[in-house]
Amino acid sequence: MNTWISVEEARSAVTSGTGQGVRIAVLDSGIEASHPGLEELRLVDDLAFVSDGTTLHVRPGGGTDVNGHGTAIAGIIHALAPKAKIGSFRVLRMGLFDLTSKRDIIQRAAFEALDRGYQILNCSFGCKGEKEFIMEFKDWVDEAYLKGAHVISACSNTDFAEREWPAYFPTVVTVDKMNLDQVDRFFYRPGSLVEFVAKGQYADLLWLGGKRKDGFGTSFAAPVATALLARLISVYPGLSSLAAKELLRMIAEPWPRARKGQRESPRRSVSREKA
Protein backbone atom coordinates (compact mmCIF):
# COMPACT_ATOMS: atom_id res chain seq x y z
CA MET A 1 0.00 0.00 0.00
CA ASN A 2 1.34 3.44 -0.90
CA THR A 3 -0.89 5.40 1.44
CA TRP A 4 -1.81 4.81 5.06
CA ILE A 5 -5.38 3.83 5.90
CA SER A 6 -7.15 5.87 8.54
CA VAL A 7 -8.82 4.32 11.55
CA GLU A 8 -12.21 5.36 10.18
CA GLU A 9 -11.49 3.72 6.82
CA ALA A 10 -10.31 0.50 8.48
CA ARG A 11 -13.36 0.38 10.75
CA SER A 12 -15.65 0.88 7.77
CA ALA A 13 -13.91 -1.92 5.85
CA VAL A 14 -14.22 -4.36 8.76
CA THR A 15 -17.90 -3.48 9.02
CA SER A 16 -18.79 -3.62 5.32
CA GLY A 17 -16.23 -5.98 3.81
CA THR A 18 -17.29 -9.45 2.66
CA GLY A 19 -13.94 -11.19 2.18
CA GLN A 20 -14.26 -10.95 -1.61
CA GLY A 21 -10.98 -11.93 -3.29
CA VAL A 22 -9.38 -13.27 -0.09
CA ARG A 23 -8.14 -16.86 0.18
CA ILE A 24 -8.12 -18.43 3.65
CA ALA A 25 -6.34 -21.69 4.48
CA VAL A 26 -7.90 -23.57 7.39
CA LEU A 27 -5.19 -25.77 8.89
CA ASP A 28 -7.28 -28.12 10.97
CA SER A 29 -9.06 -31.50 11.02
CA GLY A 30 -10.61 -31.13 7.56
CA ILE A 31 -13.92 -29.58 6.50
CA GLU A 32 -17.16 -31.47 5.94
CA ALA A 33 -17.94 -29.84 2.61
CA SER A 34 -21.48 -31.31 2.46
CA HIS A 35 -22.60 -29.73 5.74
CA PRO A 36 -25.90 -27.82 5.22
CA GLY A 37 -24.40 -24.85 7.04
CA LEU A 38 -21.76 -24.57 4.32
CA GLU A 39 -24.22 -24.95 1.45
CA GLU A 40 -22.85 -22.01 -0.56
CA LEU A 41 -19.17 -22.78 0.11
CA ARG A 42 -16.99 -24.54 -2.44
CA LEU A 43 -13.53 -25.41 -1.16
CA VAL A 44 -10.66 -24.02 -3.24
CA ASP A 45 -8.39 -26.83 -2.09
CA ASP A 46 -9.09 -29.92 -0.02
CA LEU A 47 -5.88 -31.65 1.07
CA ALA A 48 -4.95 -34.13 3.79
CA PHE A 49 -1.39 -34.28 5.08
CA VAL A 50 -0.67 -37.76 6.39
CA SER A 51 2.50 -39.40 7.68
CA ASP A 52 3.08 -43.17 7.64
CA GLY A 53 5.97 -42.80 10.04
CA THR A 54 8.65 -42.37 7.39
CA THR A 55 7.08 -40.37 4.57
CA LEU A 56 4.68 -37.45 4.58
CA HIS A 57 1.93 -37.84 1.97
CA VAL A 58 -0.41 -35.20 0.55
CA ARG A 59 -3.74 -36.72 -0.45
CA PRO A 60 -7.20 -35.48 -1.47
CA GLY A 61 -9.26 -34.57 1.58
CA GLY A 62 -12.49 -35.91 0.10
CA GLY A 63 -14.63 -33.22 1.67
CA THR A 64 -14.31 -34.93 5.04
CA ASP A 65 -13.51 -33.89 8.58
CA VAL A 66 -12.02 -36.47 10.95
CA ASN A 67 -13.25 -34.68 14.05
CA GLY A 68 -15.70 -31.83 13.44
CA HIS A 69 -13.37 -29.11 14.68
CA GLY A 70 -12.34 -27.85 11.23
CA THR A 71 -15.95 -27.69 10.06
CA ALA A 72 -16.76 -25.48 13.05
CA ILE A 73 -13.88 -23.16 12.19
CA ALA A 74 -14.95 -22.94 8.55
CA GLY A 75 -18.52 -22.22 9.61
CA ILE A 76 -17.53 -19.21 11.70
CA ILE A 77 -15.35 -17.78 8.93
CA HIS A 78 -17.95 -18.36 6.23
CA ALA A 79 -20.72 -16.74 8.28
CA LEU A 80 -18.68 -13.58 8.87
CA ALA A 81 -16.84 -13.32 5.52
CA PRO A 82 -19.17 -15.13 3.10
CA LYS A 83 -17.32 -14.11 -0.08
CA ALA A 84 -13.90 -15.32 1.09
CA LYS A 85 -12.54 -18.45 -0.55
CA ILE A 86 -11.61 -21.24 1.86
CA GLY A 87 -9.18 -24.11 1.46
CA SER A 88 -9.00 -27.14 3.76
CA PHE A 89 -5.55 -28.34 4.83
CA ARG A 90 -6.06 -31.31 7.11
CA VAL A 91 -3.25 -31.54 9.68
CA LEU A 92 -5.02 -32.56 12.90
CA ARG A 93 -5.64 -36.23 13.55
CA MET A 94 -8.77 -38.02 14.70
CA GLY A 95 -9.86 -37.93 18.32
CA LEU A 96 -12.88 -36.33 19.93
CA PHE A 97 -10.98 -35.00 22.93
CA ASP A 98 -7.43 -35.33 21.61
CA LEU A 99 -6.81 -33.39 18.44
CA THR A 100 -3.10 -33.73 17.78
CA SER A 101 -0.63 -33.25 14.95
CA LYS A 102 3.07 -33.58 14.27
CA ARG A 103 4.95 -30.34 13.79
CA ASP A 104 6.41 -31.44 10.44
CA ILE A 105 2.88 -32.02 9.10
CA ILE A 106 1.82 -28.52 10.10
CA GLN A 107 4.99 -27.08 8.60
CA ARG A 108 4.44 -28.85 5.26
CA ALA A 109 0.80 -27.76 5.09
CA ALA A 110 1.65 -24.15 5.93
CA PHE A 111 4.29 -23.96 3.20
CA GLU A 112 1.85 -25.56 0.75
CA ALA A 113 -0.80 -22.96 1.56
CA LEU A 114 1.69 -20.13 1.14
CA ASP A 115 2.91 -21.56 -2.18
CA ARG A 116 -0.72 -21.65 -3.37
CA GLY A 117 -1.18 -17.97 -2.62
CA TYR A 118 -3.40 -18.00 0.47
CA GLN A 119 -3.43 -14.62 2.20
CA ILE A 120 -4.57 -15.88 5.62
CA LEU A 121 -3.70 -19.07 7.51
CA ASN A 122 -6.11 -19.91 10.33
CA CYS A 123 -4.33 -21.98 12.98
CA SER A 124 -6.69 -23.00 15.79
CA PHE A 125 -4.07 -25.11 17.54
CA GLY A 126 -0.95 -24.65 19.65
CA CYS A 127 2.23 -26.33 20.79
CA LYS A 128 3.82 -25.66 24.16
CA GLY A 129 6.96 -27.55 23.23
CA GLU A 130 10.58 -26.99 24.15
CA LYS A 131 12.98 -24.47 22.67
CA GLU A 132 14.15 -26.87 19.97
CA PHE A 133 10.62 -26.99 18.55
CA ILE A 134 10.31 -23.26 18.00
CA MET A 135 12.20 -23.13 14.69
CA GLU A 136 9.80 -25.67 13.16
CA PHE A 137 7.08 -23.05 13.57
CA LYS A 138 9.25 -19.96 13.01
CA ASP A 139 10.35 -21.13 9.55
CA TRP A 140 6.86 -20.96 8.05
CA VAL A 141 5.65 -18.02 10.15
CA ASP A 142 8.62 -16.03 8.83
CA GLU A 143 7.87 -17.20 5.28
CA ALA A 144 4.31 -15.95 5.68
CA TYR A 145 5.64 -12.57 6.81
CA LEU A 146 8.00 -12.34 3.83
CA LYS A 147 5.18 -13.22 1.42
CA GLY A 148 2.80 -10.69 2.92
CA ALA A 149 0.47 -13.39 4.29
CA HIS A 150 -1.26 -13.27 7.66
CA VAL A 151 -1.20 -15.96 10.36
CA ILE A 152 -4.06 -16.10 12.88
CA SER A 153 -3.61 -18.34 15.90
CA ALA A 154 -5.48 -19.50 18.98
CA CYS A 155 -3.69 -19.29 22.33
CA SER A 156 -3.70 -21.61 25.34
CA ASN A 157 -7.16 -22.38 26.65
CA THR A 158 -6.05 -22.46 30.27
CA ASP A 159 -3.86 -19.34 30.45
CA PHE A 160 -3.22 -16.84 27.66
CA ALA A 161 0.14 -15.98 29.28
CA GLU A 162 1.37 -19.53 28.71
CA ARG A 163 3.77 -19.65 25.76
CA GLU A 164 2.55 -21.62 22.78
CA TRP A 165 3.50 -21.69 19.11
CA PRO A 166 2.72 -20.18 16.67
CA ALA A 167 0.74 -17.90 19.02
CA TYR A 168 3.77 -16.25 20.61
CA PHE A 169 5.44 -14.89 17.47
CA PRO A 170 4.93 -11.12 17.21
CA THR A 171 3.92 -11.19 13.53
CA VAL A 172 1.00 -13.52 14.37
CA VAL A 173 -2.45 -12.22 15.29
CA THR A 174 -3.28 -14.29 18.37
CA VAL A 175 -6.72 -14.48 19.93
CA ASP A 176 -8.05 -15.35 23.38
CA LYS A 177 -11.66 -16.30 24.13
CA MET A 178 -14.53 -14.75 26.03
CA ASN A 179 -18.29 -15.11 26.15
CA LEU A 180 -19.89 -12.45 23.96
CA ASP A 181 -23.31 -12.05 22.38
CA GLN A 182 -21.97 -10.32 19.26
CA VAL A 183 -19.77 -12.49 17.10
CA ASP A 184 -18.05 -9.60 15.31
CA ARG A 185 -17.06 -7.74 18.47
CA PHE A 186 -13.40 -7.94 19.50
CA PHE A 187 -11.00 -6.37 22.00
CA TYR A 188 -7.37 -5.28 22.11
CA ARG A 189 -5.51 -6.21 25.30
CA PRO A 190 -1.98 -4.71 25.47
CA GLY A 191 0.87 -6.10 27.52
CA SER A 192 0.87 -9.62 26.11
CA LEU A 193 1.69 -11.31 22.82
CA VAL A 194 -1.90 -12.55 22.97
CA GLU A 195 -3.30 -9.14 22.15
CA PHE A 196 -6.83 -9.85 20.90
CA VAL A 197 -9.94 -11.29 22.52
CA ALA A 198 -13.05 -12.42 20.63
CA LYS A 199 -16.14 -14.56 20.98
CA GLY A 200 -15.21 -18.13 21.87
CA GLN A 201 -18.49 -19.57 23.15
CA TYR A 202 -21.14 -20.88 20.74
CA ALA A 203 -24.35 -22.87 20.98
CA ASP A 204 -24.55 -23.79 17.29
CA LEU A 205 -21.12 -24.69 15.92
CA LEU A 206 -21.23 -26.70 12.69
CA TRP A 207 -20.08 -30.28 13.38
CA LEU A 208 -19.87 -33.75 11.87
CA GLY A 209 -22.76 -35.41 10.08
CA GLY A 210 -24.52 -32.15 9.30
CA LYS A 211 -25.05 -31.57 13.01
CA ARG A 212 -24.41 -28.64 15.33
CA LYS A 213 -23.08 -28.50 18.88
CA ASP A 214 -22.00 -26.07 21.54
CA GLY A 215 -18.39 -25.28 22.30
CA PHE A 216 -16.10 -22.86 24.13
CA GLY A 217 -12.44 -22.30 23.39
CA THR A 218 -9.78 -20.11 21.86
CA SER A 219 -10.07 -22.30 18.75
CA PHE A 220 -13.40 -20.66 18.00
CA ALA A 221 -12.19 -17.14 18.78
CA ALA A 222 -9.36 -17.28 16.23
CA PRO A 223 -11.63 -17.60 13.15
CA VAL A 224 -13.50 -14.47 14.23
CA ALA A 225 -10.26 -12.52 13.80
CA THR A 226 -9.59 -14.38 10.55
CA ALA A 227 -12.95 -13.31 9.13
CA LEU A 228 -12.63 -9.70 10.29
CA LEU A 229 -9.15 -9.51 8.77
CA ALA A 230 -10.52 -10.98 5.53
CA ARG A 231 -13.11 -8.21 5.49
CA LEU A 232 -10.37 -5.61 5.93
CA ILE A 233 -8.01 -6.88 3.24
CA SER A 234 -10.88 -7.48 0.82
CA VAL A 235 -11.32 -3.71 0.80
CA TYR A 236 -7.63 -2.86 1.17
CA PRO A 237 -5.62 -5.67 -0.43
CA GLY A 238 -1.86 -5.74 -0.07
CA LEU A 239 -1.73 -4.79 3.60
CA SER A 240 1.36 -6.22 5.26
CA SER A 241 0.88 -8.43 8.31
CA LEU A 242 2.20 -5.73 10.65
CA ALA A 243 0.12 -2.95 9.07
CA ALA A 244 -3.03 -5.06 9.25
CA LYS A 245 -2.31 -6.02 12.85
CA GLU A 246 -1.82 -2.40 13.83
CA LEU A 247 -5.11 -1.42 12.20
CA LEU A 248 -6.89 -4.21 14.08
CA ARG A 249 -5.39 -2.87 17.31
CA MET A 250 -6.61 0.62 16.54
CA ILE A 251 -10.20 -0.33 15.70
CA ALA A 252 -10.67 -2.96 18.42
CA GLU A 253 -12.46 -2.06 21.62
CA PRO A 254 -10.08 -1.38 24.53
CA TRP A 255 -9.83 -4.25 26.97
CA PRO A 256 -11.72 -3.49 30.23
CA ARG A 257 -9.21 -3.56 33.06
CA ALA A 258 -9.84 -5.82 36.03
CA ARG A 259 -11.09 -4.09 39.14
CA LYS A 260 -8.47 -2.92 41.57
CA GLY A 261 -7.18 -5.81 43.64
CA GLN A 262 -8.55 -8.46 41.24
CA ARG A 263 -6.42 -10.60 38.95
CA GLU A 264 -7.77 -11.50 35.54
CA SER A 265 -8.17 -15.26 35.27
CA PRO A 266 -9.32 -16.90 32.03
CA ARG A 267 -11.98 -19.62 32.09
CA ARG A 268 -10.89 -23.14 31.35
CA SER A 269 -12.09 -25.06 28.33
CA VAL A 270 -12.80 -28.76 27.95
CA SER A 271 -10.30 -29.35 25.13
CA ARG A 272 -7.19 -28.01 23.49
CA GLU A 273 -5.68 -28.67 20.08
CA LYS A 274 -2.06 -29.81 20.31
CA ALA A 275 0.68 -29.80 17.71
N, C-alpha and C positions, 0 to 999 in steps of 0.2 A: 504494500500500500504506500502511495506517495504522500498522502495526507492523513493526519490524525483524525480519528473519529471522536466526536464529542460524546459525553455521557448521555445526553438526550438522544442522540442518534443511535447509540448502542442499545439504550433501553427500548426505543421504538422498534428496533430490529428484533430484539428478543421477544417482544410482545407480538409482532406481526409476522415474523418470519415463519416459513413452513418447512425449512430444510431442503428446499428445491436445489438440486445440483450437488448435494453433499452426500458422500459415500461413507457409511459407518460400518466398521468391522466389529462384530460382536464375538469376542474371544470367550467362549463359554462351553456349555454342555450340548450345543446344537440348538436348532430352532425347529419346532414342529410347524412346518410350513402350511399344513392343512388345517391348523386351528381356526375355528370360526372368527376369533377375535383378530386374526391377521388376514382376513378375507381379501383385502385389497393390496396386500404386500406380496411382491415377487422377489425372492432372494437374488441378488446379483451373483453371489458365489455361495456355494454350499459344500464346504470341505471338512473332512475329518482327519485329524493328525493322530496317528496311531503308531505306537512302538511295540515291536515284538521282542524287545529285550536287547536286540543288536542293531536293528535298522529302524529308522523312522519312516513311516509310509504316509503319503497323502492320498486320501481316497475320497470318492463322492460321499457327501453327507446323507444323501437320500431323503432330505426333508424331515429328518428325525432328530429327536432330542433324547438323550439317554437318561435325563433326570427330570426335566421340567424347568430348571433354573434359567436356561438360556431363552426359553420361550417367554418367560416372565419379563426378562430384560428387554427382549425385542418388543414386547407388548407395550411397555412403558415408553420406549423411544418412539414407536410408531404412532402412539396416541398423541404425543406432544409435538412431533415433527413428521407429520404424515407424508410429506413429499420427499423425505430423505430416502436414499437407497441403502439397503441393509444387506450385508454379507455375513454368513454364518461360518465361523472358524472354530470347529469343535476341538477343544483342548482339555476340557474337564471330563473325568471318567465317571462311570456309573456309581451310584450310591446315594440313597435318599438323604442320609445324614452325614455323608462323608464324600463330598465333592473334592477330588484331588487331581493333581496333574504333575508331571515332571517338568522341571524348568526348561529342559532342552526342547520339549514339545511346544511350550509357550513361546520360546524364542523363535523357533522355526515358523510358527503361525504368524507371529508379529512381523517378521521380516517379509513373509509372503504377502500379508495385507499391505505393507508399505510398498512393496514392489508392484502391487496391483493398483496403487494410486488412491487408497483409502485416506480420507482426510482426518478421520477420528477413529481411534481404537478404544472401545469400551472394555475395561478390564475389571469385572466385578469379582475379584479374587485377590489374595495376598499371600506372601511368603515371609515368615519371620526370619528364618534362616540364620546362618552365620556369615561372617564377613566374606568368606570365599565365594558365597553365592551371589553377592551383589553384582559382580560384573556380568553375570548371565542375564540380568535384567537391564543393567546400565547400557549394554551394547545396543539393544534395540530401542531403548528409550532415547538414547543419544541420536540414533539413526532417524527416529521420528522427528526430533528437534531439527536436525539438519535438512530434512525433507519438507519442513513446514507443516508436519502433521501434528495432531493433538492426541495426547493420551489422557484418558479419564480413568481414575481408579477408585475402588472402594478402600476404606481403611479397616483397621481391626474393629470387630464388633464389640469387644469387651472394653477397650480403652483406646481412644483415638491417639493418645500420646505414645502408644506402643509402636515401635518401628516395624514397618512391613514394606515389602517391595512388590510392585513399583511405586507404592503410595508415597514413599518418603523422598523421591527425587523432586527437586524444586521446579522442573519444567512440567511436571505432571499436575493436572487438576484433580485433587483428591477430595473425596466427599464423605462426610459423616452423616448419620441418620438422626431423624427426630420424627415425632408424630405431628403431622400437619394436615389440615383439611384441604388446603390448596396444593395441588401437585406441582404447579409452576412457581411456587414461592421458594426462595432460597436465601441463605444468609452467608455473610463473610465474617469469619472468626480469626482475627490476627493472633500472632504469637505462637503459631504451630504450623508445621508443614501440611497439616490437614486443615486447610483454610475455609472450606465450604461445608455447609450443612443443608440438607434437603430432605424432602419427604421420604421416609423409609418404611412406613407402615401402610399396608394395603389390605383390603378385604376381598379384592377381586383380581388377583394376579392371574394371568393366563398360565395354564399348566398342562400337563400331559393329557392325552386322550380327549382334547377339546374341552377340558374342565377348567375350573377356576378355584383358587384357594387363597387363604389369607397368608400374610408373611410380614416379617419385620426384620430389617437388616440393612447394613451399609450397601450390600449388593444392589438393593433396590433404590437407593439414593443416588448412586453413581449414574445410572441411565437418565435421571432427571437432568443432571448437568450436561450429559452428552446431548440430549435433545435441545436444551436451551442454547448450547454452543452451536449446534447445527443450525438453529434458527438464525443466530448471529452471523455465522459465516456464509449462510445462504444469501444474505443481503450484502455482506461485505466480504467477499471471497479474498483469499490471499493473506489474511491476517496470520501473523506468526503466532506460535504457541504462547510466547510471553506477552505479546500485545493483547491477544484474546483473553488471557488469564487476568491481565490488569484491568481490562474492560469489565470482565465478570466481577472482579473485586469492587469496582466503582459503582456498579448498578445493583449489586446485592444489598439486601437489608443488613444493617449493622447487627452484630450478634448481641443479644441482651446479656449484660453482665450478671453474674450470680450475685445474690444479695450479700451484703457485707457479713463476713464470718462464715459463709457457706462455700463449700467446694463443689464445683461442677462435677457430676459423676454420671457418665453415660449409662443408659440401660443396656442390659445384656440381651443377646439374641440367642435363639436356639441352635443356630448353625453358623458355620464359617467356611468359606471356600479356601482351600489350601493349595499352594503351588508346590 
